[in-house]
Amino acid sequence: MTDYRLDVLASLADEVVERRQASPGSSYTAKLLSQGVEKCAKKFGEEAVELALASVLRDTAHVTAEAADVLYHLLVLLAASDVKLTDVMGELARRQGVSGLAEKASRPKD
């Protein structure tokens, strides 16, 4: 079985939540969280665009670095939104084995 290092992601998620208590002057994470969900969402979006652009350029090292930024900022956004990574993982587990088309069709229409 492949080792995806999900323990690193889980540990980082815990650290992000802990940093909420830190001083915004001493922690970038605390600074982002203190600025609210809107700022965290904006930063996540910026990082996602940077990842998409790096992917188009097919620059593997840049894609790797930007993907790490996206994962970090996703965890910050989840914390700002009071959503636990374990809940997201549970949702992914629920969807496992279900056709992507069927899962999408089962969602409420906007």
Secondary structure, DSSP 4 states (H G I P E B T S, - for coil): -----HHHHHHHHHHHHHHTTS-TTT-HHHHHHHTHHHHHHHHHHHHHHHHHHHHHHT-HHHHHHHHHHHHHHHHHHHHHTT--HHHHHHHHHHHTTS-HHHHHHHSPP-
